[in-house]
Amino acid sequence: MKNIILAFALIVVSVGQAQILKPVKWEASVKKISDTEYELIATANIDEHWHLYSQTVSEGGPIATTFTFQGNGKFLKKGNTIEDEGQTIDDPVFGMKIKFFETKVSFKQRIKLKTKEAFKVNATVEFMVCDDSRCLPPTEVDLVFNVN
């Protein structure tokens, strides 16, 4: 009986200490371009050995990084979200050329102000990360940009 209780206790401790992988940390910042134009910058800091995929991925590949900006009537989006250069490889797992980022990447979205008041822009980023042996399921993270 003692062995059963000991085994159960070890399992509970092991499960309780299981690490939840979060290899990407996101930061939101804002850069003033002019009196009426700002740039929303989402920066992903990526843990070593992991990579984050581009916004443009062919069908059949990994989940592309996607940004959704919630409108609030105080700004207009100008163009699409742009991303850093990254690397393009012939990925053996997905059997296609795929653009991805390692270490750090910034995504930038320009906006035109419709007010002079300070406000927040709420956004969500959906993304997928992989290392050399596994991929994590797609993850969504909420971002808040403070426009002053």
N, C-alpha and C positions, 0 to 999 in steps of 0.2 A: 504494500500500500504506500509506503514511504517513497518507493521508486516512482510510482505513478504520480504522486503529488509533486515530487521533484522535477520530473519530466514536464508536467503541466506548467509549473512555475518557470522553467527555462524557456518554454515556448512562448509564454506570455511576455517575459522580459525581452526575448528576441524580437517578437512582433512589435512591441512597444518602442523598441529602439530602431526599428527599420527606418531608413533614411528616405525621405521624400525628395526626389531629384527636382531641383529647380535651377538648371544650368544657365538661365538667362535672367538678368535683372534689368528692369526698364527704368529710365529717367525721362521726365518731360520738362522741356525748357522752352523759352520764347525769346526770339531775337527781333528787335525792332529794325525794320528795313527803311521805313519812311513814316511820316505822320499818319498815314492811312493804311500802311501795309506791314504785316508782321509775318514771321516764319515760325511755325510750330515745329519743334525738333524733338523727335522720339529717339533716344539713344539706347541701344541694347548692348549691355556688357555680357559677353559670352564666356562661360568657363572654358578652361583649357580642354582640348580634345573634342569639343562640341562644335556644331555648326548650325547656323540659322539660315533658312532658305529665303530666296528672293521673293519679290511680289509677283514675278512672272515665271511660272513653272508650267511646263507642258502637261497636258492631260495624261494621267497614268503615273505621274511623279508624286513627290511628297506634297503636303499641303503648303500652298504659298502663303507668305506673310500678307495679311490684309488689315487695312486700317478703316475704321468706321468713325467718322466725326459727326457728333450730334449737333444739328443746327439749333440755334437759339434766337435767330433774328438779328443778332448783333454783328454778324460777319458773313462774308461770302468766300467760299473756297476759290482759289485761283489755280487752275490746272490740277494735275495729279500729284500724288505724293512721290517724291523722288528719293532714290536710295544711293548709297555709296557704290563704288565700282565693284567690289567683291572679287570672287574667283569663279571661273567656270571650269568644270571638270566633266569628263566622260564618266558618269557614275555607274559602277558595275551592278549595284543593287537595283537601281531603277532602269538601267539599260538606256540611258539618255544623257545628253548634256544638261547639266544643272548648275545654276548660279547660286552660290551660298556665301556666307560671311563667317569669319572666325574672329575671336577676341572682342571686337567692337564694331558697331555699325550705326550710322545715323540715317534716319528717314526724315525728310523735310516736306512740310506742307505750307504753302503760302496762303495767307488769307487777306482779304480787304475788309477793313473796319467799316461798320455802318453806324457807329456811335463813338463818342469820345470817353464814355464811362468805362471803368475797369470791369472785366467780366472773365468768366471761366469757359473754356472749351473742353467738354467731356468727349473722350474718344475711347475706343476699344481696339486693341490689336489682337488678332488671332495669328498664331504661328506654330511651327513644328520644328523641333530640333532633333538632330541625330549625332551619334558618335560613330566610331568605326564598327561597333558591334550591335547597336540597337537604336531605335527611334522611339521618342516619347510621343504619346497621343497629342493631338492639337490642343493648345492651351489658349485661353483668352485672359487678357490683363486689361484692367481699366487704367486709363491715363487722364490726368487733369492738367491743362495748360492754363496758367494765370496770365491773362493779357492785361497789362496796366497802361 
